[in-house]
Amino acid sequence: MRGLDAVAGFLAVAALVIVTPGPDTALTVRNTLVGGRRSGVFTAVGVSLGQAAWTIATSAGIAAMLAASRPAFTAVKLAGAAYLLYLGAQALYGALLGRRSDSGDVVSRPGRLPPPLALRQGLISNLANPKMAAFFPALLPQFAPDKGGEFVVLLALGFTFATMTLAWLTA
């Protein structure tokens, strides 16, 4: 019964984490507002792909090494902050370049966000999020068995988390 209890515990913790808003959720909402549902779905797919990458990195022990290395972790934090600043500057620039109507009033341009761009933004946002580098190595191993099969179980749990996130963000 330990196995079912561990899975139930993981699902409960994962659901709580997924419904807690963060940068990935904000980006998905923004891209949905700018480019419509399709752009939002592609952003969510990018976020989930990022989580799948963190899952593989965690299962292979790479994420734990990254979290333990102060310079590497700082680099991820700085890259994440720079990327969020870049996206914010782009949004402000786009808002300030609204077009003028015949009456001289500024009206916003129709938002066009190509799906590949939305997917890339979701992926980079998730990969550059230092919380993911700390979160996956802290969460996933708690629910893996002590002996044998850890790699496969970590992969299964991480991909479950990514799938749950995708479902939540596209609901």
Phi, psi and omega in degrees: 000343179305320181298313180292323177296320179295318180295316179298318178297317178299313181299321179295313180295316180299316179299318179297316180294318184294321182279354176278119184295148178206193182300323180293320178294316179299317179295319180297316178296315180301312182293330175293317179293323183282315188243004179092178184302319181300317178295322178296318179296316180294326175296315179297322177296319177299317177299315180294323176295322176297318178293326176295321177295318177296326178297312179297317179297322178291315181298326180273355179088359182291318182296323179295320177294321179296315180295329181279341181267109183303311180298318181293317180295321177297320178298319178295317179299315181293320178296318179296316179296317179297320180292319177296321175297319178299313179297320178296317178297320177299317181295316178296316179300315179297322180291323180286341180264028178302151181271159180262141176277177180299331180278356179094354178284146177277127175236148182286150176284151174294135183284129174233116179232102182300141181308318179299324178291317179299317179298314180298319179297317178297318180296309182295320179302316181288316181293330181269008180271110183296336177297328178293322179296329178269326186292308185298313178293336179278326185272306190301313184299336179299334186254003179270153178292155181287329185230121173072137175079010183301316183301311182294318180294317178299317177299314181299316180294315181296318178291328174297316179299314180298319179293319177297320178297314179301315179298318181293314184289336181259000181290000000 
